[in-house]
């Protein structure tokens, strides 16, 4: 495009663009005029200095008065560091938007030289802001942010707890390997209580029988017969570990520490879950509360998963189609095509919320489960779709397709404000034909398997 035409286009932009490159302790600010030139030099905002913060606001407002234009501030998302500055500028009456870092990194360099520093990045953000079609992020309301923070903390501590369990298992495989086969999980109450008192095989052998039996009976609550059977299994495991195992005093210390850490994390998880329930209860009467309740009608979705998906979504009103929703979650394909080359190895872009993908993956697996008693799938329609996908694709690829379907179902549930119900593809076709023949009854037709074709 010719340079003059470019200037004419920029002159039509009705605002000043303020680019802010945010750091942990300071931010560089640049103000771009509609023609792409900059007003003065980049200004350094010290987060801990009130005068520096106020001076930045003064500079922006002086520029607005000088050019009789409004301003728009563009901050690159940094995870947490941009939030205090964003709230500060908004409280001062400035229009602020958050830019995805991917946009700034992939935007055209304004300088041929290979240059990268904070001052330059603030100019880059300001120029990006002059593009009226640039997509910006919207900060959810405080109640949703509270839910998001609590859910993320829950999974953070859950991952730490899982790491401790792996450590505990590894320690037992060396010092007390046969004990791992006594209980269904090493983290059952009976197992943890016994190991915290008798961490090594020699400790188990030296312990009085009635004490071990009483611990099992009190924690497992399956009766005397169960406790005696478990005692015999523990005794056999302890004798075997003396022949196959290497127990040192350091092993006993580490086992006790891992158990204490596990139980501490369990307390954190319980406290966070209780706070989540309180936070959700305070949302009664709001759309978010109804959406959380609605998603729980889907098979394999519990309270925590429903809250997590809604919190990561932010606001359902931002998504006009299922494609936008699963692109936001990073489930969209990363397409590689150039000229005659078409990449045939297509993977998820994974650019969205990793926690949302984790929850959707878990929900997909829950919908693929088969009831052990009746031998019937939990969700027959999803299971049938998965089996057909597995014919020509790998299992992990088929699970990815199920995650897509689950995402489509969630979108339809929230869009139509209707709970989940299982209907076959054939029944769905019949309902769709009925809808087309009787358009006045559209509101009465259930959507549910429209995404399971």
C-alpha positions as CSV (number, residue, x, y, z in Angstrom):
1,X,0.0,0.0,0.0
2,X,1.3,3.5,-0.9
3,X,2.7,5.4,2.1
4,X,0.3,8.4,1.6
5,X,-2.7,6.1,1.5
6,X,-1.5,4.5,4.6
7,X,-1.3,7.9,6.4
8,X,-4.8,8.8,5.1
9,X,-6.1,5.5,6.6
10,X,-4.4,6.2,9.9
11,X,-5.7,9.8,10.0
12,X,-9.2,8.3,10.0
13,X,-8.6,6.5,13.3
14,X,-10.5,8.6,15.9
15,X,-8.3,8.0,19.0
16,X,-4.8,8.1,20.4
17,X,-3.3,4.6,21.0
18,X,-1.4,4.2,24.3
19,X,0.9,1.1,24.3
20,X,2.0,-0.2,27.6
21,X,4.7,-2.9,28.0
22,X,4.1,-4.2,31.5
23,X,6.8,-5.7,33.7
24,X,6.9,-6.8,37.3
25,X,8.0,-3.5,38.8
26,X,7.7,-0.9,36.0
27,X,6.0,-0.3,32.7
28,X,7.0,1.5,29.6
29,X,4.3,3.7,27.9
30,X,4.2,5.1,24.4
31,X,1.5,7.3,22.9
32,X,0.9,6.9,19.1
33,X,-1.0,9.5,17.1
34,X,-3.6,8.3,14.4
35,X,-1.0,8.8,11.7
36,X,1.4,6.3,13.3
37,X,3.9,8.8,14.7
38,X,4.7,8.9,18.4
39,X,4.1,11.7,20.9
40,X,7.5,12.3,22.7
41,X,9.6,9.5,24.0
42,X,8.5,6.4,25.9
43,X,7.7,7.1,29.5
44,X,8.7,4.8,32.4
45,X,6.0,4.1,35.0
46,X,7.3,2.9,38.4
47,X,4.6,0.8,39.9
48,X,5.7,1.6,43.5
49,X,5.8,5.4,42.9
50,X,2.4,7.2,43.2
51,X,3.8,10.3,41.5
52,X,5.1,8.2,38.5
53,X,1.6,6.6,38.1
54,X,-0.2,9.9,38.3
55,X,2.2,11.5,35.9
56,X,1.5,8.8,33.3
57,X,-2.3,9.5,33.6
58,X,-1.6,13.3,33.3
59,X,0.5,12.7,30.1
60,X,-2.4,10.7,28.5
61,X,-5.0,13.3,29.4
62,X,-2.8,16.2,28.2
63,X,-2.4,14.4,24.8
64,X,-6.2,14.0,24.7
65,X,-6.8,17.7,25.2
66,X,-4.0,18.7,22.8
67,X,-5.4,16.7,19.9
68,X,-9.1,16.7,20.9
69,X,-9.1,12.9,20.7
70,X,-10.0,10.2,23.1
71,X,-7.4,7.6,24.0
72,X,-7.3,3.8,24.2
73,X,-4.8,2.0,26.3
74,X,-3.5,-1.4,25.2
75,X,-1.7,-3.7,27.7
76,X,-0.2,-7.0,26.8
77,X,-1.5,-9.8,29.0
78,X,1.3,-10.9,31.4
79,X,-0.7,-13.3,33.6
80,X,-0.8,-11.1,36.8
81,X,1.5,-8.1,36.5
82,X,-0.8,-6.1,34.2
83,X,-3.9,-6.4,36.4
84,X,-3.1,-3.7,39.0
85,X,-2.1,-1.2,36.3
86,X,-5.2,-2.0,34.3
87,X,-7.5,-1.4,37.3
88,X,-5.6,1.8,38.2
89,X,-6.0,3.3,34.7
90,X,-9.7,2.3,34.5
91,X,-10.3,3.9,37.8
92,X,-8.9,7.1,36.3
93,X,-11.5,7.0,33.6
94,X,-9.3,5.6,30.8
95,X,-10.4,3.1,28.2
96,X,-8.2,0.0,28.6
97,X,-8.0,-3.2,26.7
98,X,-5.8,-6.3,27.0
99,X,-3.9,-7.8,24.0
100,X,-3.0,-11.4,23.7
101,X,0.8,-11.8,23.7
102,X,0.5,-13.9,20.5
103,X,-0.7,-10.8,18.6
104,X,2.2,-8.6,19.7
105,X,4.8,-11.3,19.0
106,X,3.5,-12.2,15.6
107,X,2.8,-8.6,14.4
108,X,5.0,-7.1,11.7
109,X,8.2,-5.5,13.0
110,X,8.2,-1.7,12.7
111,X,12.0,-1.7,12.4
112,X,14.1,-3.6,9.9
113,X,16.8,-3.9,12.6
114,X,16.6,-6.9,14.9
115,X,15.5,-4.9,18.0
116,X,13.8,-6.0,21.1
117,X,13.5,-4.1,24.3
118,X,10.8,-2.7,26.6
119,X,10.7,0.7,25.0
120,X,10.3,-0.7,21.5
121,X,7.6,-3.2,22.7
122,X,5.5,-0.3,24.1
123,X,5.7,1.4,20.7
124,X,4.8,-1.9,19.1
125,X,1.7,-2.2,21.3
126,X,0.7,1.3,20.5
127,X,0.9,0.7,16.7
128,X,-1.1,-2.5,17.1
129,X,-3.8,-0.5,18.9
130,X,-4.2,1.7,15.9
131,X,-5.6,-1.3,14.0
132,X,-9.3,-0.9,14.7
133,X,-9.9,-4.6,14.0
134,X,-7.4,-5.9,16.6
135,X,-9.0,-8.4,18.9
136,X,-8.7,-7.6,22.6
137,X,-9.5,-9.7,25.7
138,X,-12.3,-8.8,28.1
139,X,-11.8,-9.0,31.8
140,X,-14.6,-11.0,33.4
141,X,-16.6,-9.6,36.4
142,X,-15.0,-9.9,39.8
143,X,-17.2,-12.9,40.9
144,X,-16.1,-15.0,37.9
145,X,-12.4,-14.0,38.5
146,X,-12.8,-15.2,42.1
147,X,-14.1,-18.6,40.9
148,X,-11.2,-18.8,38.4
149,X,-8.6,-18.1,41.0
150,X,-10.0,-20.7,43.4
151,X,-10.4,-23.4,40.7
152,X,-6.8,-22.8,39.5
153,X,-5.5,-22.9,43.1
154,X,-7.4,-26.2,43.6
155,X,-5.8,-27.9,40.6
156,X,-2.4,-26.4,41.6
157,X,-2.5,-28.1,45.0
158,X,-4.0,-31.2,43.4
159,X,-0.9,-31.5,41.2
160,X,1.4,-30.9,44.2
161,X,-0.5,-33.7,46.0
162,X,-0.2,-36.0,43.1
163,X,3.6,-35.4,42.9
164,X,3.8,-36.3,46.6
165,X,1.9,-39.5,46.0
166,X,4.4,-40.5,43.3
167,X,7.3,-39.8,45.7
168,X,5.6,-42.0,48.3
169,X,5.0,-44.8,45.9
170,X,8.7,-44.6,44.7
171,X,9.9,-44.7,48.3
172,X,7.8,-47.8,49.1
173,X,8.9,-49.6,46.0
174,X,12.4,-49.5,47.5
175,X,11.8,-50.0,51.2
176,X,8.5,-51.9,51.4
177,X,7.5,-53.0,47.9
178,X,4.9,-55.6,48.8
179,X,2.9,-53.2,50.8
180,X,1.7,-51.5,47.6
181,X,-0.4,-54.5,46.9
182,X,-2.2,-54.7,50.2
183,X,-4.6,-51.8,49.7
184,X,-6.3,-50.6,46.5
185,X,-4.5,-47.3,46.9
186,X,-1.6,-46.3,49.0
187,X,-3.5,-43.1,49.9
188,X,-6.5,-44.9,51.6
189,X,-7.0,-43.8,55.2
190,X,-5.9,-47.2,56.6
191,X,-2.7,-47.2,54.5
192,X,-1.6,-43.7,55.4
193,X,-2.4,-44.2,59.1
194,X,-0.4,-47.4,59.3
195,X,2.6,-46.1,57.4
196,X,2.7,-42.9,59.5
197,X,3.1,-45.1,62.6
198,X,5.0,-48.1,61.1
199,X,6.8,-46.8,58.0
200,X,9.1,-49.8,57.5
201,X,8.5,-53.6,57.2
202,X,10.4,-54.2,60.5
203,X,8.1,-51.7,62.3
204,X,5.1,-53.6,61.0
205,X,6.5,-57.0,62.2
206,X,7.3,-55.6,65.6
207,X,3.9,-54.0,66.1
208,X,1.3,-55.8,68.2
209,X,-1.4,-57.5,66.1
210,X,-4.3,-55.9,68.0
211,X,-3.0,-52.4,67.3
212,X,-2.8,-52.9,63.6
213,X,-6.2,-54.6,63.5
214,X,-7.7,-51.8,65.5
215,X,-6.3,-49.1,63.2
216,X,-7.6,-50.8,60.1
217,X,-11.0,-51.4,61.7
218,X,-11.3,-47.8,62.8
219,X,-10.3,-46.2,59.5
220,X,-11.7,-48.7,57.0
221,X,-15.0,-49.5,58.9
222,X,-15.5,-52.8,57.1
223,X,-15.6,-54.8,60.2
224,X,-13.4,-57.2,62.1
225,X,-13.2,-59.8,59.4
226,X,-11.8,-57.3,56.9
227,X,-9.3,-56.0,59.4
228,X,-7.9,-59.4,60.2
229,X,-7.6,-60.3,56.5
230,X,-5.7,-57.1,55.8
231,X,-3.4,-57.8,58.8
232,X,-2.5,-61.2,57.4
233,X,-1.7,-59.5,54.0
234,X,0.4,-56.8,55.7
235,X,2.3,-59.5,57.7
236,X,3.0,-61.4,54.5
237,X,4.1,-58.2,52.7
238,X,6.4,-57.3,55.6
239,X,8.1,-60.7,55.5
240,X,8.5,-60.5,51.8
241,X,10.0,-57.0,52.0
242,X,12.8,-58.3,54.2
243,X,13.8,-60.6,51.4
244,X,13.2,-58.2,48.5
245,X,13.7,-54.6,49.6
246,X,16.2,-52.2,51.1
247,X,15.0,-50.2,54.1
248,X,17.1,-47.5,55.7
249,X,16.2,-45.1,58.5
250,X,16.1,-42.3,55.9
251,X,13.3,-44.1,54.1
252,X,11.2,-44.0,57.3
253,X,11.8,-40.3,57.6
254,X,10.9,-39.6,54.0
255,X,7.7,-41.7,54.1
256,X,6.4,-39.8,57.1
257,X,7.2,-36.5,55.5
258,X,5.4,-37.4,52.3
259,X,2.3,-38.5,54.3
260,X,2.3,-35.3,56.2
261,X,2.6,-33.3,53.0
262,X,-0.2,-35.3,51.4
263,X,-2.5,-34.7,54.3
264,X,-1.6,-31.0,54.4
265,X,-2.5,-30.6,50.7
266,X,-5.7,-32.5,51.4
267,X,-6.7,-29.9,54.0
268,X,-5.9,-27.1,51.4
269,X,-8.1,-28.8,48.8
270,X,-11.0,-29.2,51.3
271,X,-10.8,-25.5,52.3
272,X,-10.7,-24.3,48.7
273,X,-13.7,-26.5,47.7
274,X,-15.6,-25.2,50.7
275,X,-14.9,-21.6,49.6
276,X,-15.9,-22.5,46.0
277,X,-19.3,-23.7,47.2
278,X,-19.8,-20.5,49.2
279,X,-18.8,-18.3,46.2
280,X,-21.2,-20.1,43.9
281,X,-24.0,-19.8,46.4
282,X,-23.5,-16.1,46.5
283,X,-24.2,-16.0,42.7
284,X,-27.8,-17.3,43.0
285,X,-30.1,-15.4,40.8
286,X,-27.3,-14.6,38.3
287,X,-26.8,-16.3,34.9
288,X,-23.4,-17.7,36.0
289,X,-25.1,-19.7,38.8
290,X,-27.7,-21.2,36.4
291,X,-25.0,-22.0,33.8
292,X,-23.0,-23.9,36.5
293,X,-26.1,-25.9,37.4
294,X,-26.9,-26.5,33.8
295,X,-23.5,-28.0,32.8
296,X,-23.7,-30.4,35.7
297,X,-26.6,-32.2,34.0
298,X,-24.1,-33.5,31.4
299,X,-22.7,-36.9,32.1
300,X,-19.3,-36.9,33.8
301,X,-19.4,-33.3,34.9
302,X,-19.3,-32.6,38.6
303,X,-19.5,-29.4,40.6
304,X,-15.7,-28.6,40.3
305,X,-15.6,-29.3,36.5
306,X,-18.7,-27.2,35.9
307,X,-17.3,-24.2,37.9
308,X,-13.9,-24.6,36.2
309,X,-15.3,-24.5,32.7
310,X,-17.6,-21.5,33.4
311,X,-14.7,-19.7,35.2
312,X,-12.2,-20.3,32.3
313,X,-14.9,-19.3,29.8
314,X,-15.3,-15.9,31.5
315,X,-18.6,-14.9,29.8
316,X,-20.6,-17.2,27.5
317,X,-22.0,-14.1,25.7
318,X,-18.6,-13.6,24.0
319,X,-19.0,-16.8,21.9
320,X,-21.4,-16.7,19.0
321,X,-20.5,-20.2,17.7
322,X,-19.1,-23.5,19.0
323,X,-16.0,-22.9,16.9
324,X,-15.1,-19.8,18.8
325,X,-15.6,-21.6,22.1
326,X,-13.3,-24.5,21.3
327,X,-10.8,-22.1,19.6
328,X,-10.8,-20.2,22.9
329,X,-10.0,-23.5,24.7
330,X,-7.3,-24.3,22.3
331,X,-9.1,-27.3,20.7
332,X,-8.9,-25.8,17.2
333,X,-6.6,-27.4,14.7
334,X,-3.2,-25.8,14.0
335,X,-3.3,-25.8,10.1
336,X,0.0,-25.7,8.2
337,X,-0.4,-24.7,4.5
338,X,1.9,-22.9,2.2
339,X,1.6,-22.9,-1.6
340,X,1.2,-26.5,-2.7
341,X,2.2,-27.8,0.7
342,X,-0.6,-29.0,2.9
343,X,0.4,-30.4,6.3
344,X,-1.3,-33.7,7.0
345,X,-0.2,-33.9,10.6
346,X,-2.8,-31.7,12.3
347,X,-2.7,-31.1,16.0
348,X,-4.6,-29.0,18.5
349,X,-3.3,-25.5,18.7
350,X,-3.4,-25.6,22.5
351,X,-3.3,-21.8,22.6
352,X,-6.3,-21.5,25.0
353,X,-6.8,-22.5,28.6
354,X,-4.9,-25.6,29.5
355,X,-7.1,-26.1,32.6
356,X,-10.2,-26.1,30.4
357,X,-8.7,-28.7,28.1
358,X,-7.8,-30.8,31.1
359,X,-11.3,-30.7,32.4
360,X,-12.8,-31.4,28.9
361,X,-10.4,-34.4,28.6
362,X,-11.6,-35.7,31.9
363,X,-15.2,-35.2,31.0
364,X,-14.6,-37.0,27.7
365,X,-13.1,-40.0,29.4
366,X,-16.0,-40.1,31.9
367,X,-18.5,-40.2,29.0
368,X,-16.6,-43.2,27.5
369,X,-16.8,-45.3,30.7
370,X,-18.7,-48.5,30.7
371,X,-20.7,-49.6,33.7
372,X,-19.1,-52.6,35.3
373,X,-22.4,-54.1,36.5
374,X,-24.6,-53.7,33.4
375,X,-21.7,-53.6,30.9
376,X,-23.5,-50.6,29.2
377,X,-21.8,-47.3,28.3
378,X,-22.4,-44.3,30.5
379,X,-23.2,-42.3,27.4
380,X,-24.1,-44.7,24.6
381,X,-24.2,-42.0,21.8
382,X,-20.7,-40.7,22.7
383,X,-19.3,-44.2,23.1
384,X,-20.7,-45.3,19.7
385,X,-19.2,-42.2,18.1
386,X,-15.8,-42.9,19.8
387,X,-15.8,-46.5,18.6
388,X,-16.5,-45.4,15.0
389,X,-13.7,-42.9,15.2
390,X,-11.2,-45.5,16.5
391,X,-11.7,-47.6,13.3
392,X,-9.5,-45.2,11.3
393,X,-7.8,-43.1,13.9
394,X,-5.6,-43.5,17.0
395,X,-7.3,-43.6,20.4
396,X,-5.9,-40.3,21.5
397,X,-7.1,-38.6,18.3
398,X,-10.5,-40.1,18.8
399,X,-10.6,-38.7,22.4
400,X,-9.7,-35.3,20.9
401,X,-12.8,-35.6,18.7
402,X,-14.9,-36.5,21.8
403,X,-13.6,-33.3,23.5
404,X,-14.8,-31.4,20.4
405,X,-18.2,-33.0,20.7
406,X,-18.4,-32.3,24.5
407,X,-17.5,-28.7,23.8
408,X,-20.3,-28.5,21.2
409,X,-22.8,-30.0,23.6
410,X,-21.9,-27.5,26.3
411,X,-22.3,-24.6,23.9
412,X,-25.7,-25.8,22.8
413,X,-26.8,-26.3,26.4
414,X,-25.8,-22.8,27.4
415,X,-27.2,-21.3,24.2
416,X,-30.6,-23.0,24.5
417,X,-30.6,-23.0,28.3
418,X,-31.7,-26.6,28.4
419,X,-30.3,-29.5,30.4
420,X,-28.5,-32.5,28.8
421,X,-30.4,-35.5,27.6
422,X,-29.2,-38.5,25.6
423,X,-30.9,-39.0,22.2
424,X,-29.7,-41.1,19.3
425,X,-28.7,-39.5,16.0
426,X,-31.8,-41.0,14.4
427,X,-34.1,-39.4,17.0
428,X,-32.3,-36.1,16.5
429,X,-32.9,-36.3,12.7
430,X,-36.6,-36.9,13.4
431,X,-36.8,-33.9,15.7
432,X,-35.0,-31.8,13.2
433,X,-37.4,-32.8,10.5
434,X,-40.3,-32.0,12.8
435,X,-38.8,-28.6,13.6
436,X,-38.5,-27.8,9.8
437,X,-42.1,-28.9,9.2
438,X,-43.4,-27.1,12.3
439,X,-41.2,-23.9,12.8
440,X,-43.6,-22.5,15.4
441,X,-42.6,-25.4,17.7
442,X,-38.9,-24.6,17.5
443,X,-38.7,-23.7,21.2
444,X,-40.1,-27.0,22.3
445,X,-37.5,-29.2,20.5
446,X,-34.6,-30.4,22.5
447,X,-31.3,-29.7,21.0
448,X,-29.2,-32.3,22.8
449,X,-27.8,-34.6,20.1
450,X,-27.4,-31.9,17.5
451,X,-23.7,-32.1,18.2
452,X,-23.4,-35.8,18.2
453,X,-23.8,-36.5,14.5
